[in-house]
Amino acid sequence: MCTVTYIPSESGAFLTSNRDERISRAPAEPPVTRYAGGALTYPKDAHAGGTWIVLKGQREAAVLLNGAFENHTRKQSYRKSRGIVMLDIMKAPTPTACFERMSLEGIEPFTLILFTGGQLTRCTWDGSRKHRQELDARKPHIWASATLYGSEARQIRTRRLQQWMGKTEVNAENILDFHLSKDIIFTSGQSSHLNRAEMATVSITSIDLTSQQPVVHYHDLPAQKSFAILPHSEATQPIPAFNSISWKFKHFLIRVRSWEYWPLACVYLPMVPRWLWLSIKAGSFWFFGAANPSMRYAGFAGERKSRIYRLMPKGSYPETLLCKAGCSQDKVASLLDKASVTFPMIAKPDIGERGVQVKLLASPEDLEDYRRQSQVDFLLQPYIDYPCEAGIFYYRMPGASRGQISGIVGKELLSVTGDGKSNILTLLLKDGRAVLQLPSLQRTLGEKMRDIPAAGEKLNLVPYGNHSRGSKFMDMSNRITPALTGMIDRLCGAIPGFDFGRLDIRFKSWEDLEAGRHFSVIELNGAASEPTHIYDPRHSIYFAWKEIYCHWKILCQISMANARNGVPGMTFRQGIEMVREHSQHLSRIRRFLG
């Protein structure tokens, strides 16, 4: 948003922007087509949610520069991001008219270059009044942000464009080379910005309007990735309702063909005789009751995650804030002020169930919406963005010097990979696993399902590995090594009263995890833990039944051994109370609409 060129050709024009930013700022999202007042194709600023360059439909475009004519002194805060103001203007039927009538009080100064209706217009807000200048669309133009460059640096850019024009063929490749040249790309020696040592050109975006089908070229310089996006404006049909009879029948067929999608009752009812046999051996229907002495009900149900985290070694799990049901907005703000948890963050119930009410929060507005809806105590944690996630099942027999890893499941998050032509909904419909998630995805994504990701761009639609939320589970038990077993054994050995369960871990690499570095335990589950490697699509239901019973036997043996050592088990009455509490809690969290 700091150096911009408009370069006409015989068949159209190119509008190109160098984004000069602090290198510590979160990377922007590559351009996709979104639908609001027409098709808008633009990269998205991950921090403020706006943009600096946008293509509207097939023939109109705009680009934003920070500042007006001269550098200004920034205020502590502003009413709205300039990038969002730009989008509001471009959503209007006539952007130039929208700029004229829009109230810009409380908005930081900016310059907006509009190419609409074949006309080129410079719209400037200097902090107190608006300026509008009609420009000659037949001639090339270059601008530089007044907040970053002084008059001399801007004159250098003007001379460079004059030297370049007439000597070089006007095409996308040559324009990119021009914007990468030494006098155009960010150079700290040319900048007047106080933090220029921390800045660089982080991306170059060019809108090619020289053919009937426009192209948005996006070059992410730090990541060394380039995208060419072909916008589509025809996706105007309403997103279907996924609760119709035809959709329900389609869901039914997908579930029937793959046992991993069966209702829990269908998976576990055939196991009831095995449960009863273990109950007879243990002398209690709740034969697991003494398995994890430090957990309520051995961690089978009703245990609070916040209490489990307190049992774990510091640094092995994310920083966690506990928010009581019905707490005020001020109370949540006070908790955040005293902690280092920042956006994006994960919110989840303190007593959870298979991913229900777990949500990624990207902004204070998301948090406030979550707080108002939640009827149960919930936790706030920083989003751990390590690339790998796995569930590791662990157990230790009482009195044994070492424990064992009995299974590992790798998790492939629900995602789509763009082809530059299809919107997110179309991409989702190609995957049966994703089709089952369409009702919940419609609630969370809404009109974003019309977005068209760039070719090769991968979008994670559910940012956590939960099978019931669409993640693909893969049996990775071949990853069990002495080094990994030793690391997990040391970690679990430091958790008092924990003998049986599953650790859900995010980590940087398997080598780092074995070495005990760059990892975070997202969840620690007790007696109710499933050996989730059974959900690998390659496994049959018979394999699953065998693994479930094998782990039940281990659970029973651990519980009976602890009981012989004086650990109290569960009475039948306590078990009934556990079931009743769990049912009531599930009813409350399932009312959440997020």
N, C-alpha and C positions, 0 to 999 in steps of 0.2 A: 504493500500500500504506500510505497515511498518513491518509486520511479515508474512513470507510466508513459507509454507511447500510443499514439493513434497513427497508424500508417495505412493510407489508402492504396488500392491497386486498381487495375482496370476492371476487375470483376467484383470488387467489394472492399473490405477493410479488415485490419487486425487491430484489436485493442489488447494491450499487453501490460502486465504489472509485475514489477519486482517487489516482493514482500520483504522489507528489511525489518527485522525484529530481534528482540533479545533471544539469544540462543537457549536460555533457560525456560522460555515460554513453551507450554505444551504444544506438540505438533498439531497442525490443523488437519481436519478430515478432508480427504480428496473430494473433488466435485462430484455431486450426484444431482439428479433432477428431482426437485420437490414441487409439489403442486399447491399453490396458494395464490389465487388471482391469476391463474395461468401457470405454465411450466417455468420454473426458475431453476437454472443450473448453476451451482456455485460451490466452492470450497467453504467449509465451515470452521470458524475460529473456535477451538476447543475451550477457550477460557470464557469468552463473553457470549458465544452462541450466534454471532452475526457473521458478516463476510466483508470482503474488500473488493470483490469483482463478481459480476453476475451476468448471465445470459438469460434474457426473457424470451420465451417462445423460440422462434427461429431467426429473427432479424434485429432484435433490440438488445442493447448491452449497457452496462454502467461499471465504473470503477471508482474507488474511493481513495482519497489522499488525506492523511491527517493534517489538520491545520488549514488556515486560510491563506492570506497573502504574506504574512510575517509570523515569526515564531511567537507563541503566547505563553503565559504563565499558567500552568495547570492548576485547577482547583482540586481540593481533596476528594470530591466526589461529584458525579454527574447523574442526571435523571435517567439516562438510557444510553446504551452503547451506540456509537456512530454506525457500526456495522449493522445493527438492528434497525436503526433509522433508515439506512440505505435500503434494506429489504422492504420496509414499510412503503417507501416511495416507489419502488419497482413493482410492488403488488398492485398499485393503483392503475386504472385504465390509461391515464395520461400522467406519467411520472413528473414531467416539468410542472404541470399545474398542481400536482400534489405537493411538490417542493414549495411552491409559492404560497399555498394556503396552510401548510403544516406549521404548528407552533413548535419552535425550536428552542424555547427558553429552557435553560438547564442542560443544554446539549453542548458538548465540547466542539470548538470550531473544526470545520471540515471542508473539503472540496470534493464535489461529485461531478464526474465527467459522464454525461449522458449521450448515448447514441440511440435516438428513438425517431421513428418515422423518417429515417434517412437524414435527420438533422443532428448536428453535433453541438452540444450545449455544455457550458461550464457553469455549475451552480455552486455558490460559495456561501457558507455561513461563518461569519467572523466572530461570533459570540454575542453580537448585539443587533446586527441586521443582515439581510440576505442580499446577494448579488447574483445576477444572471447575465451571462454573456453568450451570444450566438457565435459559433466558430465556423470557419470554412471547412466543410467535410471533404473537400477535394485536395486539401493540403495536409502534410504530416504535422504532428504536434508532439511535444514532449513536456512533461511536468515532473517536478520533484517535490516531495513533502517539505513544507516550510518549517515543520518541527524538527527536521533532521538535517536539512541542507540550507546553507546561506545562498545569497545571490550569486556568488562566484561559482559555487558548485553547480548551480542551476544553469549558468551560462556555459559551463564546460559541457554539460549534457546537450544543450541546444546546438553547440558547434559540432559535437560528435554526430548528432543525427543529420545535420546538414552535409557533413562529409560522407556519411554512409549512403544517403539517398542518391540515387542516380548512378552509383558505382556497383550496387549489389542488387541482384534479383530479389523482389519482394515475395518471400514465401515463409512458411512456418519455421523451417530449419534455420534460415539466415537471420530471422528476427530473434530467435533464441540465442544465436551466437552474438548478436548485437547486445542483447540484455545481459550476457555473460562477460562482455568485454570490460576491461579494467576501469574505464571511466564511467561505466553505467552500474555495474555491480557494486555493492556497498564497499566503500573504502573508508576506514576510520579517519584517515587524514583529511578527507573532504567534508566530514560531518561536524556539525556544531553541537551535537547531542551530548549531554553530560555523561551518559552511560555508553558512549560509542565503542569503548573497548569490549563491551559485552554483547555487541550486536553483529549481525551478519545478514546477508541475503539468504533467506531460508527456503524460498520457493519462487518460481516464475510461472505465472498463469497467462495464457494467451488465448483469446477468443478469435477464431478464424471465421469471418463472415464473407468468404470469397466464393462460396458455392451455395447451392440450394440447401444442402445439409451442413449446418454449421458444426464446428468441432471446437471443443474446449481442451486445450493442451495444458497439462499440469505437471510441473517438474518439482519434485520434493528433493532439494539439494542435499540436506544431511543424510537422508535415507537412500539417495541415489536411485530414486524410482521415478518413472514417468508414466503418465496416463493420458490416453486420448479418449475423450467422452463424446459420444454422439447423442445429443439430447433428443428426447421424444416428447411430443406434445399431445399425442393422441390418447393417452391413458386417462380418459375422462369418465369412464364407466364407474359407477359406484362400487365400492368394495362390497362383496357379497356378505350376507349374514351367514355365519357358519353354524347356525343352530337349526337349519332347515332339515327336513326329513332326508333329502338326498345327501346332504353332508354327513348327517348322523349315520346313514347307511354306509357311506364311504369309510368313515372312521371305524365302523363295526367290522368291515371286511379287512381293514389293515390290522386291527387287533386280533382277529381270528387267525390270521395267517402267521403271526409272530407272537409266541407265548410271552415274550418280555413285556408286551403291552397288556397282558391279561389283568383283570382286577385282582387285587391281592387275595380276595377270598378264593378265587379259582386256583391260585398257586398254592395256597396254604391249607385249604380244606382237606385235600388228600393226605396231608401230613398230620392230621389230628390224631390218628392211632399211634403214631410215633411219639407225639407229645404226651399222650396218656401213658404210654409205656415208661417214658422217662419220669413222669410224675409218680408212678407206682414205685419205681426204683428209689426215688428221692424221698418218698413219703409226703409229697406236697405237690398240689397242682401248680404252684408257683415255684418250680424247682430251681429257678435261677436266683432266688431271693438273696442269697449270701455271696453271689459271684464277685461283686465289686463293693466291698464294705464301705467305701467312702462316698458312694452315690446313693441318692434316694431311690428306693425300689431297684437297686443295683444298676440304675441307668436304663431300665426298661421303658419307663414312661414317667413324665412329670418332673424330671430333674431339670434344673435351670442351667443353661449354658454359662451364665455369669458365675455360678458356683463352681462349675467344672473348671473354668479358666483359672479360678483362684487356686486350684490344686496343682496347676501346671507350672513348670519353671518359667520365670520371667524371661521374656524375649522369644519364647517358643510359639507365641500366639499374637494376634494383632492387638493393639491397644483397643480397649473395649469400654464403652460408656453405657450404663444402664439407665434407661428412661422408663419411669413408671407409667402405667396406663392412665390417661387423663392428665398427664403433666402439662404445664403451661408452656407456651412458646418461649417465654422469658427463662423458664427453668432449663429448657433444652439449650438455649443460647448461652446460659451461664455454664453449663457442662462443657460446651464446645470451647468457650473462652479459656477454660482451665486445662484443656487437653490439646494435643497436636493432631487430632482427627480433622481432616479437611476433605473437601469435595474433590473427586467423587468418593462416596462412601457407601458401604453396605448397611442396610437396615434389615433386621430379622427379629422374630419373636424370641424372647428369652427361653421359652419352652416351645420348641419347634416340632414340625411334622412334615417330612418329605418335601421341603422347599416352599411350603405354603407361607405367604406373606413375606418372602425374601425379596428385596428390591434394591436395585442400584439407584442411588440418589445422586443427581448431577448438579443440583442447585439448591439454594435455600427454599425456593418454592416447592421443590420436590419433597424436601424434608418436612415443611409445614403441612403439606397435603398428607403425607404419611402419618405425621403425629395426630392429625385430626381424625383420621380413619381408624387407627389402631385401637382396639378394645382390650389389648393385653400389654403387659410389660414388653419392651423391645430394646434391642441393643443397636448401637452405632459403632461401626468399625471402619477404618480406612480400607479402600479397595486394594487388595493385594494383586498386583498385575504381573506376577511371575508367569512365564509362558506355560509351565507344566502344572498339571493337577492330577493327583492320584488318591485313591483310598487304600490304606494299608491295614489289613486285619492282623491283629496281634493278640496273643494270649500267653499267660505264664501260669503254670501249675503252682499252687501254694507250696512254698518250701523249695522250689526249684531255683537254681542259681541263675538260670537264663530263661528268657521267653522265646517264642517262635513267631515268625510271620507265616500265616496260613494262606494268604492270597493277596494279590495286588490288582486293583482295577485302575486303568488309565481312563481319562475322561476327555472326550472330544466335544467341545462346547457347540451348541446349536448355532450354526452360522450359514451364510450364503456367500458365494464368490461371484462377483459381477462379471457379465459379459459385455457391458457397455450398451446393451440394447434392452434387456429385460428388467422390469421393476422387481422389487423385493418379493411381492406377492407371487409373481410368475415363477421366480426362482424357488420359492418355498413349495409351490405346488408340485415340483419335480421330485420332492423327497417325502416319502411316506412318514418318516419320523417327524418332519416339520409339519406335515398336514395335521397331525394329531394336536399340534400346539397352536393352530390358527386362531381358535377362539381367544386364548389368553394373549397371543401376540397382537391380535386386533385391538384388545383393550390397551396394551402398553404402547404399541406403535402408532395406531390410528392412521392418519393420512400419510405417515412416513412409509407405509407399505407401498405407496406409489413411487417412492424414490428409486432412481435407476443408478446402481453402483457402477463405478468405472470398471472397465475390463481388467480382470485380475485382482480387483480390490476385494478383500475378505472382510465381511462385517459379522462380528459376534453379536447375535441378537439376544442371547441370554448369557449374562456375564459370569455365570457360576455353574459348576458341574453338578447338576442334579438330573437324575434319570427321568423323573416325573416332569421335568421342565424341558425335555428334549435332548439332553446330552447323550451321546453315544458312549456306552461303556465297553471297554476292551480289556480282556483278561491279559494282564501283563505279569503274571506270576513268575514268568521266566526272568524277571528283574530281581528276584530274591537272591541276594548274595550275602556272604558272611559279613562284608563291610556294612551293607544296609541293615542286616539283622542286628548287628552290634550297635549301630547308631540308634535305631528305634528302641532297642532293649534298654539302652542307657537313658533315653528320654522317658520311656514309660516307667522305668525303675525309679525315676525321681517323682512320680505321681503317686502319692500314698493311696493305698486301697484300690488300685486299678489293676485288674487281672485279665479282663476280657473286653474287647471292643475294637472299634475301627477308628483310625485317624484319617481325616480328610486333610490333605496337605497341598499347598501350592509352593512351587520351588523353581529355581532357575534352571537347573539341569540335574540329571541323575547323579553325575559325578559330585556336584555340590551337595546333594542330599545325603549321599553316602558319607561325605566328609563333615556333615552336620552344619553346613553354612548355607545362607541364602534360601531359607525356607520359612514357612509359617503354617502352623496347624490351625486350619480354619474351623474345624469341628473335631470334638472328641466324643464318640458315641459309646454307650455302654452295652448292657445285656440285650437290648433290642436290635443291635447292629446286624445287618445282613451281610453275608459274604458277597458283596456286590459284583464281584467278577463273574458271577453266574449270569448276569444280564448281557454278557457278550453275545451278539447275534449268532455267533458260531456254535454256541452251546445249546443243547436240547433241554427240554423240561426235565428229563430224567437225570441229566447231569446236575441241574439245579436242585432237585429233590435230594440227591445224594449229598451235595455240599451243605445244604441247609441242615440235614439230619446230623452230618458229621460235626458241624459247629454246635448244634444243640447238645450233642453228647459231651463235647469238651466243656460247654457252659455248665452242664449238669455236674460233671466231675469236679470242676473248680468250686462250684457252690457247695457241694457235699463236703469237699475237703475243708473249705473255710468254716462250714458249720461244725465239723468235728473239732476245729480249733477254737470254737466258742463264738463265732460270728453269728448273730441271730438271723434267722431266715424270715420269710413272710408268712403271716397267718392267712387263712382263707379270707377273713374279713378285710385284712389290709389289701389283698389283691382285688377284691370287689371295689373297695374305695379307690384304688388306683385306676381301675377301668372307668369308674364314674367320673373322676376328676378329668381324666384324659378326654373323655367324650365331650364334656362341657367345654374344655379348652379348645378342642377342635372346632366346635360349633362357633366359638367367638372368632377364631382367626380366619375361618372360611367366609366370614362376612366382609372381610377386607376386599376392596375392589381394585387394588392397584395392579 
